[in-house]
Amino acid sequence: MKKILVSLVLFISALAFASDYPLTVVDDLGNELVLNAAPVRIVSMIPSSTETVCALGACELLVGRDQYSNYPEEVLDLPELGSGFSPNLEAIVALEPDLVLVSESGDLAKQLVDLGIPVYAGTAQTFSEVFDKISTIAKLINHEKEAAFLNLKMRTDLVNIHKLIAGASAPSVFYELDSSPYSVGPESFIGEIISLAGGDNIVTADLGTFPKLDPEYIVASNPEIILLADAAYGESAETLAARAGWSAISAIVSGKVIELSQEQVDIINRPGPRIVDALFLLAQIFHPDMID
């Protein structure tokens, strides 16, 4: 395996990676983006795209960010431009970007296109799409060689994590988005990470991607581990135990209610280059005896 990886690194090193401009790319909205030259003033209105640009070694190209882009730390010095759904459009335009990275959801992409600003709208919806989006962004900013190395390293790290948890039994898991309670289905991005990290999601595919669950369903499922993505909003092992019928749930009885920090939630939520960190984090929670 090591010899194969070394060979792949040498092969990548030997390849000539350079985007050809003018460059035409179709985004997730079906819009055609034409770049006449490599962008040098990039605004990112999605945290995962912000992290991707920086992971490709191009953080210096960023001139603005959305309010939720908080990693790596150096991006905090950039002008904050609102959110993807509530942007400061005037401030974005004033930065004179030659590329804006936005979500395919909402109206921001159309607003910017109407103003003649180059826009790429798109985010990864599945685990495997993360690698594709890294490659796409790299192509847009002429950092394809860096993307090849990044994707190779990420895939290698994933293989190593899978080796560590190979053969382990999967604990049943409930991931709480909020106290409604909303959760994540197995076909969602987070649901995929739970599965890849060796967990058994109590939510079945027929319930949807981000279903609102009947509390009785959760009690009947009796999860062995509960992950609280809403801990920053006041939910805890104590508040869960106070819910009708929940005090007997295995995770609560055994003390396996994990109150995720906001930083941990960000890592898990974002379909970007830190998916390996997300997988490792959950694998540690699910299999503490196999990953220290």
N, C-alpha and C positions, 0 to 999 in steps of 0.2 A: 504493500500500500504506500509506504513512504517513497519507494522508488518511482511509483506512478505519479505521485504528487510532485516530486522533484522534476520529473520529465515534463509535466504539464506547465510548471513554472517556467522552465527553460523554453518551452514551446511558445508560451505567451510572450516571453521576453523577446523572442525572435520576430514576432509579428509586428507589422507596422500598423498602428492604430491612429487614424486621423479622420475626423468627420469631413466630408466634402461639402463645401458651401458654394452656391446656395443649397440649403438643406430643407427638404420638405418632410414633415411628419404629421400624421393624422392622430389627433388626441382621442380621449375616451368619449367625447361628445360628437365625434365624427367631423370635427372642424380641422381644416388643413392649415398648418402653421408653416410659414416659410421664413427661414433665417438666412440672410445674405452673408452673415459672418458670425463667428463665434461670439456669443453674448459676453459682455464685460460688466453689465449692470443688471443684476438679477434680484427680483423681489420674490420671496417665497411666502405664500399665504397658507401653507400646510406644514405642520411640524415634521411629518415624515419626509417631505421633500427638502426641507431645510437641513435635516440631519443627513440626507443623502448627498446633497451638494457638498457638505463639509466632509463627509466620509470619503468623498472622491478627491479630497485635497483642494477644493475650490472655494473654501469659505470666504476668501478675500473678494470673490465676485459678488457676494451678497451685499445689497445696499439697503434692504428693508425686510421686515419679517412680520408675521401675524403675532397676535398677543400670546398665543399658546406655544410658539417656538421658543423653547428655553434650554435647548441642548444642541451643540456643546455650549459651554458657558460663554464663549466669546461672542455668540450671536446676541447676547443680552445688551451689547453696546449698540446694536443697530436700531434705527427708528422703528417704533412699534406702530403698526398700521391697522389696528382693529382685528377683527376676525374674518374668516371667509364668508360668514353670513351677515356680518355687520362691519364692512370694511370702511376705512377712511379713504374713499376714492380720490379725493383731491390730493391727499398726501402721497398716494401711490403715483399719481400722474406727475406730481412735482419732482419726484425722484428720477424721472426720465429713464425708466427701465427699458432695456432692449429684450427682456424676457421676464414674464411673470408666471410663476408656477401656482396653480390654483386647483381646488377640488372640482370634480365634475358636477357636484351638487351646488345648488344655489344659482344666483344671477350674476355673480362677479365676472365669470368668463365672458358672458355676453356684453356686459357693461364695458369691459376693457377692449374687447374686439371692436365695439362700436366707436371707441375712441382711437382706434388704429394702433393699439399697443399689442405687441406679440405675446400671445398667451398659449400655454400648454395646460389643458385641464385633464387631470387624471390621477388616480390613486390606486394602489394595489387592493384588490378585494379578497384575494386568497393568499395563502402562504407562498405558493410558487410564483405568483405574480410579482412578489417583492423583487425577485431577481430580475424580472423583465423590466420593471420600472426603474431599477438602478441602471440597467443598460440603456434604457431610453433617455433618461436624464443625462447620462454620461455622453450619449451621442449628441444631444442638444448643445452641450457645453464643451464638446471636444475633449472629453476625458475618458475615452473608451478603454484605453489600456488600464487605467486605474480601476475601472469597473470590472474588467476581467480578473484582475488580482483580488479585488474586494469580494466578488462573487465566489471565487475559488476558495478564499480563506473562510468565508461564511459556510460554504458547503462542507469544508473539511472539519470545521468546528462542530457542525451539526452531526456529522458522522461520529465524531469522538464522544459527543453527549449520548448518542444512541447506544454506543458500545457500553457506556457506563451503566445504563439502565436496562440493558438487554436481559430478558428473562424475568424481570420484576413484575409482580402482580399489580394491576392498575387499581388504585383506590377510587371510589366513587366521589365525584366532585360537583359542588354547586358553586357557580360564579355569580355573585350578586352585583349587578350594575347599580341598582338603587332599591330602595325599600318597598317599591310598588308590589311585588318585586319583579323587576325585569332581569333577564339573564341572557345567556348567549347559547345559540344552537350549535350543533357540531359542524355545520357547514359555514359558520361565521369564521372570520379571521382568528378571533380569540379562541373559538371552539377548536380550531385546527391545532393551535399551539397547545391547548390542554391535552389533546390526544397525543401529539408528538412528544410531549413531555412525560407521557406515561400515565395520564389520568383518564378516568372514565366519566365523561360528562353525564349527569343525570337527565339533561335535556335531550330529547330525541328529535330527529330531523323533522318529523311531522309537525312539531310545535312551532317551527319557523326559525328564522335567523336570530332575531332578538325578541323572544317572546316574553309577554307578561304572564307569569306563572300563577296558578292557583296555589296559595300557601299550603293547602292540604296535599297537593302533589309533591311538594318539597318534603313535607313531613313523612309521607308514605315512601318516598325514595330513600330517606334516611342516609344522606350523604356522609361519607367518612371524613371529608375535608370541605370546609366552606371558605371561599375566598371573597373578602369584602372589598370591592372596588369603591364602595361608598363610605369607607371608614373616615375619610377626611370630612365627611358631612354628618358625622355623629353616630354612625352605626358601629356596633361593637359586639363582642361575644355576649355582653350583658344585655344589650337591647334585643339581640336575637333570642336569648333565653326567655325574655319577657313576652315574646309573641306567643299567642295561644297555640299550645301543643308543641312548640319548638324545643322546649327544655329537654326532651327525651331524645332529640336527634343525636346520632352517634358523634358527629363532629363537635357538638357542644358539650356532650358528656365527657369526651376524651380530651377536650381542650385543643382541638384542631380547627379553631376558627382563626383564620389568618387575616389580620387587619392590614391590608396593603397600604403602604405610604403613597402619596401622590406621585412621587418619583417612580415607584414600582408600577403604578397604574399607567403612567406615561409610557414606560418601556413595553408593557404588555399590549397597550392599545395601538401603538403606532406601527403600521406596516412599512418599516424602513430597515436600515442597516443594523438596528439593534434587536432584530428578531432572535438572534442567537442568544443575546443576553436574556431575553424574555423566556426562551426555552430553558436555559440553564437555571433561571430563577425558579420556574415552576417545577422543573425536575428535582431541584433541591428540596422543595416543599413536599413533593409527592414521594420522594425516595431519599430521605435524609441519610439512611444507612449506606447508600450507594454513591452519593455525591457529597463530599464534605466542603 
